[in-house]
Amino acid sequence: MKLEIARGLFLVGALGIAALALAAWEQPRTQVLSAVQGSGQCLLPRVAKASVAVKPDHDLLLFMFGMSQGMRPQS
């Protein structure tokens, strides 16, 4: 078999596999999700915890500053 014929068959086979993979590839579609009453699904968790105000940890900030200063060479 000539090299040109083998190359042509390989190219046709590769294009066929790529076309088959493209046809079988399923992507999620854009759609609007809505909640219907009585569908058995809820939008929020059943046990919703009250939000607690988060306070910054100043010790952690000081620790990170100290670590970054310690990485520099002493001059």
C-alpha positions in Angstrom: 0.0 0.0 0.0 1.3 3.4 -0.9 2.1 5.9 1.8 -0.4 8.4 0.3 -3.2 5.9 0.4 -2.4 5.0 4.0 -2.3 8.7 5.0 -5.6 9.4 3.3 -7.3 6.4 5.1 -5.9 7.6 8.4 -7.1 11.1 7.8 -10.6 9.9 6.9 -10.7 7.7 10.0 -9.6 10.4 12.3 -12.1 12.9 10.9 -14.8 10.2 11.2 -14.0 9.6 14.9 -13.9 13.4 15.6 -17.3 13.8 13.9 -18.7 10.9 16.0 -17.3 12.4 19.2 -18.7 15.8 18.3 -22.2 14.4 17.7 -22.1 12.4 21.0 -20.9 15.4 23.1 -23.7 16.8 25.2 -23.3 20.2 26.8 -25.6 21.6 29.5 -28.2 23.8 28.0 -29.2 27.3 29.2 -32.5 27.1 30.9 -34.4 28.8 33.7 -34.9 26.8 36.8 -38.2 27.5 38.6 -39.7 26.2 41.8 -43.2 24.7 41.3 -45.3 24.4 44.4 -45.5 20.8 45.5 -42.7 19.5 43.3 -40.9 18.0 46.3 -37.9 20.2 45.9 -37.0 23.3 48.0 -34.8 26.1 47.1 -33.4 26.7 50.6 -32.2 24.1 53.1 -34.8 23.0 55.5 -32.6 24.0 58.5 -31.4 27.4 57.7 -28.9 28.7 60.2 -29.0 32.3 61.2 -26.0 34.2 59.9 -23.5 35.2 62.6 -21.3 38.3 62.2 -17.8 37.2 61.5 -15.0 39.1 63.3 -11.6 39.4 61.8 -8.8 37.4 63.5 -6.2 40.1 64.2 -3.7 37.5 65.6 -3.8 35.7 62.3 -3.1 38.9 60.4 -0.2 39.7 62.8 1.2 36.2 62.3 1.0 36.5 58.5 2.8 39.9 58.7 5.5 38.4 60.9 6.0 35.4 58.5 6.4 37.7 55.5 8.9 39.9 57.4 10.9 36.8 58.5 11.3 35.6 54.9 13.5 38.6 54.0 17.2 38.3 54.3 18.7 40.2 57.2 20.6 43.3 56.0 
